[in-house]
Amino acid sequence: MRKNFLKANFGQGILWSKDIKNIDLEGDKIYIIHQVLSYGKINQIKYLFKIYKPREIIDVFVNHPKRIYSPAVFNFIKNFILNLKEKDLSANKYVKTSF
């Protein structure tokens, strides 16, 4: 059920580098969470919280950083979506270079 939910709400557009038919919700959790947080729309980010528990999403974001975020998206996700304003996270581990 969760896998069908994932396919219906995110599709290949956000999860473009993996075959959506073969995606593993547990094995690909880090990839899924970062892709949706970085490239998803607000309603897709809300769906992410139906698939994974908030503490799982925060754990992935904090402990498995990916350099795929723009500066604005990184700050929005960190400070408003995940409410990690007080957490000192190095933007260098999250923000992609512009060249």
MMTF fields as JSON, N, C-alpha, C and O atoms, coordinates in Angstrom:
{
  "mmtfVersion": "1.0.0",
  "mmtfProducer": "UNKNOWN",
  "numBonds": 395,
  "numAtoms": 396,
  "numGroups": 99,
  "numChains": 1,
  "numModels": 1,
  "chainsPerModel": [1],
  "groupsPerChain": [99],
  "chainIdList": ["A"],
  "bondAtomList": [4, 2, 8, 6, 12, 10, 16, 14, 20, 18, 24, 22, 28, 26, 32, 30, 36, 34, 40, 38, 44, 42, 48, 46, 52, 50, 56, 54, 60, 58, 64, 62, 68, 66, 72, 70, 76, 74, 80, 78, 84, 82, 88, 86, 92, 90, 96, 94, 100, 98, 104, 102, 108, 106, 112, 110, 116, 114, 120, 118, 124, 122, 128, 126, 132, 130, 136, 134, 140, 138, 144, 142, 148, 146, 152, 150, 156, 154, 160, 158, 164, 162, 168, 166, 172, 170, 176, 174, 180, 178, 184, 182, 188, 186, 192, 190, 196, 194, 200, 198, 204, 202, 208, 206, 212, 210, 216, 214, 220, 218, 224, 222, 228, 226, 232, 230, 236, 234, 240, 238, 244, 242, 248, 246, 252, 250, 256, 254, 260, 258, 264, 262, 268, 266, 272, 270, 276, 274, 280, 278, 284, 282, 288, 286, 292, 290, 296, 294, 300, 298, 304, 302, 308, 306, 312, 310, 316, 314, 320, 318, 324, 322, 328, 326, 332, 330, 336, 334, 340, 338, 344, 342, 348, 346, 352, 350, 356, 354, 360, 358, 364, 362, 368, 366, 372, 370, 376, 374, 380, 378, 384, 382, 388, 386, 392, 390],
  "bondOrderList": [1, 1, 1, 1, 1, 1, 1, 1, 1, 1, 1, 1, 1, 1, 1, 1, 1, 1, 1, 1, 1, 1, 1, 1, 1, 1, 1, 1, 1, 1, 1, 1, 1, 1, 1, 1, 1, 1, 1, 1, 1, 1, 1, 1, 1, 1, 1, 1, 1, 1, 1, 1, 1, 1, 1, 1, 1, 1, 1, 1, 1, 1, 1, 1, 1, 1, 1, 1, 1, 1, 1, 1, 1, 1, 1, 1, 1, 1, 1, 1, 1, 1, 1, 1, 1, 1, 1, 1, 1, 1, 1, 1, 1, 1, 1, 1, 1, 1],
  "groupList": [{"groupName": "MET", "atomNameList": ["N", "CA", "C", "O"], "elementList": ["N", "C", "C", "O"], "formalChargeList": [0, 0, 0, 0], "bondAtomList": [1, 0, 2, 1, 3, 2], "bondOrderList": [1, 1, 2], "singleLetterCode": "M", "chemCompType": "L-PEPTIDE LINKING"}, {"groupName": "ARG", "atomNameList": ["N", "CA", "C", "O"], "elementList": ["N", "C", "C", "O"], "formalChargeList": [0, 0, 0, 0], "bondAtomList": [1, 0, 2, 1, 3, 2], "bondOrderList": [1, 1, 2], "singleLetterCode": "R", "chemCompType": "L-PEPTIDE LINKING"}, {"groupName": "LYS", "atomNameList": ["N", "CA", "C", "O"], "elementList": ["N", "C", "C", "O"], "formalChargeList": [0, 0, 0, 0], "bondAtomList": [1, 0, 2, 1, 3, 2], "bondOrderList": [1, 1, 2], "singleLetterCode": "K", "chemCompType": "L-PEPTIDE LINKING"}, {"groupName": "ASN", "atomNameList": ["N", "CA", "C", "O"], "elementList": ["N", "C", "C", "O"], "formalChargeList": [0, 0, 0, 0], "bondAtomList": [1, 0, 2, 1, 3, 2], "bondOrderList": [1, 1, 2], "singleLetterCode": "N", "chemCompType": "L-PEPTIDE LINKING"}, {"groupName": "PHE", "atomNameList": ["N", "CA", "C", "O"], "elementList": ["N", "C", "C", "O"], "formalChargeList": [0, 0, 0, 0], "bondAtomList": [1, 0, 2, 1, 3, 2], "bondOrderList": [1, 1, 2], "singleLetterCode": "F", "chemCompType": "L-PEPTIDE LINKING"}, {"groupName": "LEU", "atomNameList": ["N", "CA", "C", "O"], "elementList": ["N", "C", "C", "O"], "formalChargeList": [0, 0, 0, 0], "bondAtomList": [1, 0, 2, 1, 3, 2], "bondOrderList": [1, 1, 2], "singleLetterCode": "L", "chemCompType": "L-PEPTIDE LINKING"}, {"groupName": "ALA", "atomNameList": ["N", "CA", "C", "O"], "elementList": ["N", "C", "C", "O"], "formalChargeList": [0, 0, 0, 0], "bondAtomList": [1, 0, 2, 1, 3, 2], "bondOrderList": [1, 1, 2], "singleLetterCode": "A", "chemCompType": "L-PEPTIDE LINKING"}, {"groupName": "GLY", "atomNameList": ["N", "CA", "C", "O"], "elementList": ["N", "C", "C", "O"], "formalChargeList": [0, 0, 0, 0], "bondAtomList": [1, 0, 2, 1, 3, 2], "bondOrderList": [1, 1, 2], "singleLetterCode": "G", "chemCompType": "PEPTIDE LINKING"}, {"groupName": "GLN", "atomNameList": ["N", "CA", "C", "O"], "elementList": ["N", "C", "C", "O"], "formalChargeList": [0, 0, 0, 0], "bondAtomList": [1, 0, 2, 1, 3, 2], "bondOrderList": [1, 1, 2], "singleLetterCode": "Q", "chemCompType": "L-PEPTIDE LINKING"}, {"groupName": "ILE", "atomNameList": ["N", "CA", "C", "O"], "elementList": ["N", "C", "C", "O"], "formalChargeList": [0, 0, 0, 0], "bondAtomList": [1, 0, 2, 1, 3, 2], "bondOrderList": [1, 1, 2], "singleLetterCode": "I", "chemCompType": "L-PEPTIDE LINKING"}, {"groupName": "TRP", "atomNameList": ["N", "CA", "C", "O"], "elementList": ["N", "C", "C", "O"], "formalChargeList": [0, 0, 0, 0], "bondAtomList": [1, 0, 2, 1, 3, 2], "bondOrderList": [1, 1, 2], "singleLetterCode": "W", "chemCompType": "L-PEPTIDE LINKING"}, {"groupName": "SER", "atomNameList": ["N", "CA", "C", "O"], "elementList": ["N", "C", "C", "O"], "formalChargeList": [0, 0, 0, 0], "bondAtomList": [1, 0, 2, 1, 3, 2], "bondOrderList": [1, 1, 2], "singleLetterCode": "S", "chemCompType": "L-PEPTIDE LINKING"}, {"groupName": "ASP", "atomNameList": ["N", "CA", "C", "O"], "elementList": ["N", "C", "C", "O"], "formalChargeList": [0, 0, 0, 0], "bondAtomList": [1, 0, 2, 1, 3, 2], "bondOrderList": [1, 1, 2], "singleLetterCode": "D", "chemCompType": "L-PEPTIDE LINKING"}, {"groupName": "GLU", "atomNameList": ["N", "CA", "C", "O"], "elementList": ["N", "C", "C", "O"], "formalChargeList": [0, 0, 0, 0], "bondAtomList": [1, 0, 2, 1, 3, 2], "bondOrderList": [1, 1, 2], "singleLetterCode": "E", "chemCompType": "L-PEPTIDE LINKING"}, {"groupName": "TYR", "atomNameList": ["N", "CA", "C", "O"], "elementList": ["N", "C", "C", "O"], "formalChargeList": [0, 0, 0, 0], "bondAtomList": [1, 0, 2, 1, 3, 2], "bondOrderList": [1, 1, 2], "singleLetterCode": "Y", "chemCompType": "L-PEPTIDE LINKING"}, {"groupName": "HIS", "atomNameList": ["N", "CA", "C", "O"], "elementList": ["N", "C", "C", "O"], "formalChargeList": [0, 0, 0, 0], "bondAtomList": [1, 0, 2, 1, 3, 2], "bondOrderList": [1, 1, 2], "singleLetterCode": "H", "chemCompType": "L-PEPTIDE LINKING"}, {"groupName": "VAL", "atomNameList": ["N", "CA", "C", "O"], "elementList": ["N", "C", "C", "O"], "formalChargeList": [0, 0, 0, 0], "bondAtomList": [1, 0, 2, 1, 3, 2], "bondOrderList": [1, 1, 2], "singleLetterCode": "V", "chemCompType": "L-PEPTIDE LINKING"}, {"groupName": "PRO", "atomNameList": ["N", "CA", "C", "O"], "elementList": ["N", "C", "C", "O"], "formalChargeList": [0, 0, 0, 0], "bondAtomList": [1, 0, 2, 1, 3, 2], "bondOrderList": [1, 1, 2], "singleLetterCode": "P", "chemCompType": "L-PEPTIDE LINKING"}, {"groupName": "THR", "atomNameList": ["N", "CA", "C", "O"], "elementList": ["N", "C", "C", "O"], "formalChargeList": [0, 0, 0, 0], "bondAtomList": [1, 0, 2, 1, 3, 2], "bondOrderList": [1, 1, 2], "singleLetterCode": "T", "chemCompType": "L-PEPTIDE LINKING"}],
  "groupTypeList": [0, 1, 2, 3, 4, 5, 2, 6, 3, 4, 7, 8, 7, 9, 5, 10, 11, 2, 12, 9, 2, 3, 9, 12, 5, 13, 7, 12, 2, 9, 14, 9, 9, 15, 8, 16, 5, 11, 14, 7, 2, 9, 3, 8, 9, 2, 14, 5, 4, 2, 9, 14, 2, 17, 1, 13, 9, 9, 12, 16, 4, 16, 3, 15, 17, 2, 1, 9, 14, 11, 17, 6, 16, 4, 3, 4, 9, 2, 3, 4, 9, 5, 3, 5, 2, 13, 2, 12, 5, 11, 6, 3, 2, 14, 16, 2, 18, 11, 4],
  "groupIdList": [1, 2, 3, 4, 5, 6, 7, 8, 9, 10, 11, 12, 13, 14, 15, 16, 17, 18, 19, 20, 21, 22, 23, 24, 25, 26, 27, 28, 29, 30, 31, 32, 33, 34, 35, 36, 37, 38, 39, 40, 41, 42, 43, 44, 45, 46, 47, 48, 49, 50, 51, 52, 53, 54, 55, 56, 57, 58, 59, 60, 61, 62, 63, 64, 65, 66, 67, 68, 69, 70, 71, 72, 73, 74, 75, 76, 77, 78, 79, 80, 81, 82, 83, 84, 85, 86, 87, 88, 89, 90, 91, 92, 93, 94, 95, 96, 97, 98, 99],
  "secStructList": [7, 2, 2, 2, 2, 2, 2, 2, 2, 6, 2, 2, 2, 2, 1, 6, 6, 1, 7, 4, 4, 4, 7, 7, 6, 6, 6, 6, 2, 2, 2, 2, 2, 2, 2, 2, 2, 2, 2, 7, 7, 2, 2, 2, 2, 2, 2, 2, 2, 2, 2, 1, 7, 2, 2, 2, 2, 2, 2, 2, 2, 2, 2, 1, 7, 7, 1, 7, 5, 7, 2, 2, 2, 2, 2, 2, 0, 0, 0, 0, 0, 1, 7, 7, 6, 6, 1, 7, 7, 7, 4, 4, 4, 6, 5, 7, 7, 7, 7],
  "xCoordList": [0.827, 0.0, 0.865, 0.639, 1.852, 2.708, 3.432, 3.65, 3.805, 4.517, 3.606, 4.039, 2.356, 1.402, 1.145, 0.999, 1.09, 0.895, 2.054, 1.852, 3.258, 4.459, 4.386, 4.623, 4.065, 3.985, 2.924, 3.155, 1.774, 0.665, 0.955, 0.508, 1.691, 1.884, 3.197, 3.3, 4.189, 5.465, 5.796, 6.226, 5.602, 5.881, 7.351, 8.209, 7.618, 8.987, 9.601, 10.825, 8.793, 9.301, 10.248, 11.273, 9.944, 10.8, 11.86, 12.986, 11.502, 12.411, 13.014, 13.002, 13.534, 13.925, 15.111, 15.217, 15.988, 17.185, 17.008, 17.953, 15.816, 15.515, 14.242, 13.379, 14.141, 12.924, 11.849, 11.979, 10.806, 9.745, 9.118, 8.629, 9.13, 8.545, 9.373, 8.856, 10.646, 11.539, 11.988, 12.859, 11.418, 11.862, 11.498, 10.418, 12.39, 12.217, 12.08, 13.009, 10.931, 10.664, 11.668, 11.97, 12.182, 13.168, 14.578, 15.348, 14.908, 16.256, 16.6, 17.764, 15.6, 15.794, 15.296, 15.079, 15.116, 14.53, 15.315, 14.716, 16.624, 17.433, 17.23, 17.038, 17.275, 17.066, 15.671, 15.538, 14.65, 13.267, 13.071, 12.537, 13.495, 13.281, 13.978, 13.361, 15.236, 15.945, 15.365, 15.23, 15.024, 14.465, 13.157, 12.943, 12.291, 10.993, 11.179, 10.546, 12.031, 12.258, 12.863, 12.505, 13.768, 14.447, 13.62, 13.635, 12.908, 12.244, 10.72, 10.058, 10.164, 8.719, 7.966, 8.519, 6.7, 5.797, 5.308, 5.484, 4.701, 4.243, 3.334, 3.486, 2.401, 1.497, 2.258, 1.864, 3.331, 4.134, 4.956, 5.16, 5.42, 6.135, 5.177, 5.566, 3.938, 2.934, 2.731, 2.635, 2.666, 2.522, 3.715, 3.563, 4.907, 6.109, 5.927, 6.38, 5.26, 5.018, 3.951, 3.782, 3.238, 2.306, 3.011, 2.562, 4.105, 4.873, 5.881, 6.052, 6.545, 7.568, 7.193, 6.54, 7.603, 7.365, 8.245, 9.342, 7.776, 8.594, 10.011, 10.964, 10.158, 11.509, 12.407, 13.622, 11.821, 12.606, 13.102, 14.254, 12.226, 12.575, 13.66, 14.63, 13.499, 14.505, 15.831, 16.886, 15.786, 17.014, 17.758, 18.976, 17.053, 17.685, 18.268, 19.405, 17.507, 17.969, 19.222, 20.172, 19.232, 20.347, 21.564, 22.692, 21.35, 22.462, 22.95, 23.982, 22.21, 22.592, 22.446, 21.645, 23.201, 23.034, 23.373, 24.239, 22.674, 22.921, 23.045, 22.256, 24.014, 24.236, 23.366, 23.87, 22.072, 21.137, 20.199, 19.346, 20.331, 19.403, 19.919, 21.124, 19.0, 19.361, 19.42, 18.846, 20.093, 20.147, 18.755, 18.512, 17.851, 16.505, 15.738, 15.085, 15.812, 15.096, 15.683, 14.937, 17.009, 17.645, 17.127, 16.715, 17.145, 16.69, 15.21, 14.815, 14.391, 12.959, 12.694, 11.933, 13.318, 13.116, 13.63, 12.924, 14.843, 15.466, 14.671, 14.35, 14.36, 13.789, 12.275, 11.749, 11.576, 10.114, 9.444, 8.537, 9.87, 9.244, 9.66, 8.82, 10.962, 11.467, 11.67, 12.002, 11.477, 11.592, 12.934, 12.98, 14.009, 15.355, 16.137, 17.351, 15.433, 16.072, 17.251, 18.268, 17.12, 18.161, 19.293, 20.331, 19.106, 20.112, 21.157, 20.816, 22.413, 23.508, 23.899, 24.641, 23.393, 23.699, 24.489, 24.096, 25.578, 26.419, 25.752, 25.517, 25.454, 24.841, 25.733, 25.23, 27.038, 27.969, 27.691, 28.046, 27.066, 26.748, 25.436, 25.119, 24.67, 23.342, 23.186, 22.488, 23.832, 23.605, 24.532, 25.75, 23.907, 24.685, 25.386, 24.923, 26.49, 27.206, 26.476, 25.748, 26.665, 25.91, 26.615, 26.135, 27.729, 28.411, 28.477, 29.019],
  "yCoordList": [-1.201, 0.0, 1.256, 2.164, 1.315, 2.502, 2.709, 3.846, 1.615, 1.719, 2.308, 3.16, 1.865, 2.428, 3.894, 4.703, 4.233, 5.615, 6.468, 7.585, 5.94, 6.639, 6.886, 8.004, 5.872, 5.995, 7.002, 7.818, 6.952, 7.826, 9.288, 10.17, 9.561, 10.939, 11.578, 12.804, 10.784, 11.361, 11.054, 11.938, 9.823, 9.444, 9.544, 9.802, 9.334, 9.309, 10.704, 10.827, 11.75, 13.117, 13.534, 14.156, 13.218, 13.584, 12.516, 12.823, 11.299, 10.176, 9.684, 8.487, 10.606, 10.324, 9.38, 8.726, 9.29, 8.471, 7.008, 6.222, 6.654, 5.251, 4.848, 5.682, 3.58, 3.068, 2.995, 2.235, 3.773, 3.874, 2.509, 2.275, 1.61, 0.279, -0.574, -1.497, -0.262, -1.067, -0.357, -0.858, 0.774, 1.542, 0.801, 0.221, 0.83, 0.152, 1.226, 2.0, 1.272, 2.332, 2.369, 3.445, 1.234, 1.202, 1.366, 2.197, 0.584, 0.623, 1.927, 2.325, 2.59, 3.857, 5.055, 6.134, 4.866, 5.908, 7.221, 8.289, 7.156, 8.384, 9.12, 10.336, 8.387, 8.974, 9.603, 10.752, 8.86, 9.332, 10.606, 11.593, 10.587, 11.738, 12.976, 14.038, 12.867, 14.047, 14.539, 15.746, 13.632, 14.052, 14.816, 15.857, 14.303, 14.954, 16.283, 17.272, 16.327, 17.591, 18.642, 19.817, 18.233, 19.191, 19.606, 20.776, 18.677, 18.946, 18.871, 19.237, 18.406, 18.236, 19.527, 20.501, 19.505, 20.609, 20.395, 19.318, 21.415, 21.336, 20.13, 19.415, 19.893, 18.748, 17.423, 16.462, 17.353, 16.133, 15.957, 14.836, 17.06, 16.992, 16.52, 15.745, 16.981, 16.502, 14.993, 14.288, 14.498, 13.06, 12.29, 11.172, 12.89, 12.247, 11.926, 10.886, 12.831, 12.633, 11.568, 11.138, 11.146, 10.029, 8.697, 7.654, 8.743, 7.535, 7.243, 6.098, 8.3, 8.155, 8.99, 10.026, 8.538, 9.284, 10.526, 10.509, 11.613, 12.839, 12.596, 13.174, 11.752, 11.519, 10.812, 11.011, 9.981, 9.327, 10.357, 10.315, 11.27, 12.303, 13.211, 13.531, 13.621, 14.471, 13.732, 14.308, 12.474, 11.684, 11.605, 11.78, 11.351, 11.279, 12.636, 12.715, 13.696, 15.034, 15.423, 15.952, 15.17, 15.579, 14.666, 15.151, 13.372, 12.416, 11.892, 11.225, 12.195, 11.736, 12.888, 12.794, 13.963, 15.13, 14.815, 13.989, 15.487, 15.362, 16.768, 17.653, 16.965, 18.28, 18.436, 18.454, 18.548, 18.681, 19.872, 20.099, 20.626, 21.71, 23.053, 23.303, 23.905, 25.304, 25.956, 25.415, 27.098, 27.744, 28.038, 27.814, 28.535, 28.878, 27.638, 27.656, 26.578, 25.346, 24.74, 24.292, 24.721, 24.201, 24.94, 24.31, 26.259, 27.04, 26.835, 26.749, 26.757, 26.539, 25.175, 25.078, 24.13, 22.783, 22.706, 22.235, 23.162, 23.092, 23.871, 23.349, 25.116, 26.009, 25.936, 26.145, 25.648, 25.699, 24.329, 24.029, 23.51, 22.195, 21.267, 20.59, 21.237, 20.322, 21.0, 20.333, 22.3, 23.069, 22.815, 22.522, 22.936, 22.717, 24.033, 24.056, 25.121, 26.444, 26.464, 27.1, 25.777, 25.787, 24.805, 24.842, 23.943, 22.929, 23.538, 24.118, 23.406, 23.942, 22.923, 21.979, 23.126, 22.246, 23.038, 24.146, 22.491, 23.162, 23.143, 22.078, 24.319, 24.415, 23.786, 23.318, 23.765, 23.173, 21.695, 21.168, 21.029, 19.608, 19.384, 18.255, 20.457, 20.345, 21.127, 20.689, 22.267, 23.179, 22.824, 22.729, 22.633, 22.297, 23.548, 24.668, 23.342, 24.465, 24.922, 24.146, 26.166, 26.734, 26.586, 27.111, 25.893, 25.733, 24.307, 24.008],
  "zCoordList": [0.0, 0.0, 0.0, -0.8, 0.89, 0.935, -0.387, -0.806, -1.045, -2.317, -3.393, -4.17, -3.446, -4.397, -4.099, -5.014, -2.827, -2.399, -2.898, -3.375, -2.786, -3.244, -4.744, -5.201, -5.496, -6.951, -7.364, -8.256, -6.73, -7.095, -6.788, -7.521, -5.723, -5.293, -5.724, -5.752, -6.055, -6.459, -7.907, -8.648, -8.313, -9.681, -10.05, -9.205, -11.317, -11.81, -11.857, -11.899, -11.85, -11.959, -10.856, -11.136, -9.629, -8.495, -8.262, -7.872, -8.495, -8.236, -9.553, -9.84, -10.341, -11.714, -11.884, -12.921, -10.92, -11.139, -10.724, -10.788, -10.308, -9.966, -10.71, -10.984, -11.025, -11.646, -10.564, -9.605, -10.718, -9.701, -9.41, -8.304, -10.394, -10.194, -9.238, -8.609, -9.137, -8.301, -7.029, -6.318, -6.743, -5.575, -4.292, -4.179, -3.355, -2.07, -0.997, -0.764, -0.35, 0.626, 1.77, 2.288, 2.165, 3.256, 2.701, 3.183, 1.704, 1.146, 0.447, 0.41, -0.104, -0.813, -0.005, -0.557, 1.291, 2.146, 2.083, 1.959, 2.165, 2.148, 0.827, 0.809, -0.261, -1.587, -1.691, -2.111, -1.314, -1.424, -0.605, -1.111, 0.638, 1.521, 0.975, 0.892, 0.604, 0.094, -1.228, -1.429, -2.121, -3.405, -3.211, -3.833, -2.356, -2.137, -1.416, -1.785, -0.401, 0.305, -0.619, -0.541, -1.485, -2.348, -3.563, -3.946, -4.164, -5.44, -5.4, -6.371, -4.298, -4.226, -3.955, -3.444, -4.307, -3.976, -2.55, -1.98, -1.984, -0.589, -0.378, 0.613, -1.28, -1.091, -1.15, -0.488, -1.921, -1.973, -0.696, -0.231, -0.141, 1.142, 2.237, 3.11, 2.192, 3.159, 3.023, 4.028, 1.795, 1.574, 2.122, 2.616, 2.036, 2.576, 4.058, 4.536, 4.783, 6.213, 6.485, 7.626, 5.452, 5.602, 5.368, 5.842, 4.642, 4.344, 5.446, 5.863, 5.912, 6.954, 8.171, 8.047, 9.325, 10.561, 10.571, 10.013, 11.204, 11.262, 11.773, 11.25, 12.784, 13.325, 12.312, 12.323, 11.429, 10.377, 9.361, 8.93, 8.992, 8.02, 8.59, 7.903, 9.832, 10.479, 10.598, 10.335, 10.987, 11.116, 9.785, 9.747, 8.721, 7.399, 7.027, 6.561, 7.226, 6.855, 7.639, 7.062, 8.93, 9.793, 9.64, 9.556, 9.604, 9.655, 8.304, 8.227, 7.25, 5.909, 4.91, 3.98, 5.089, 4.211, 2.755, 2.466, 1.853, 0.413, -0.167, 0.164, -1.014, -1.62, -2.866, -3.989, -2.654, -3.778, -3.609, -4.467, -2.542, -2.226, -2.729, -2.741, -3.14, -3.365, -1.984, -1.039, -1.834, -0.515, 0.058, 1.244, -0.776, -0.299, 0.148, 1.192, -0.624, -0.272, 1.0, 1.871, 1.116, 2.333, 3.563, 4.538, 3.523, 4.679, 4.965, 6.128, 3.936, 4.125, 4.766, 5.729, 4.235, 4.781, 6.21, 7.101, 6.431, 7.76, 8.804, 9.872, 8.486, 9.495, 9.636, 10.73, 8.566, 8.631, 8.528, 9.304, 7.597, 7.451, 8.589, 9.182, 8.894, 9.926, 11.278, 12.258, 11.341, 12.587, 13.296, 14.49, 12.528, 13.064, 13.147, 12.942, 13.447, 13.515, 14.472, 14.196, 15.584, 16.617, 16.32, 16.981, 15.35, 15.019, 14.089, 13.058, 14.453, 13.647, 12.58, 12.849, 11.379, 10.254, 9.22, 8.856, 8.755, 7.771, 6.398, 5.827, 5.88, 4.552, 3.488, 2.466, 3.706, 2.73, 2.481, 1.427, 3.432, 3.272, 2.524, 2.15, 2.304, 1.704, 0.398, -0.516, 0.321, -0.8, -1.955, -1.804, -3.112, -4.306, -4.827, -4.615, -5.498, -6.085, -7.333, -7.952, -7.698, -8.816, -10.159, -11.163, -10.196, -11.488, -11.919, -12.983]
}
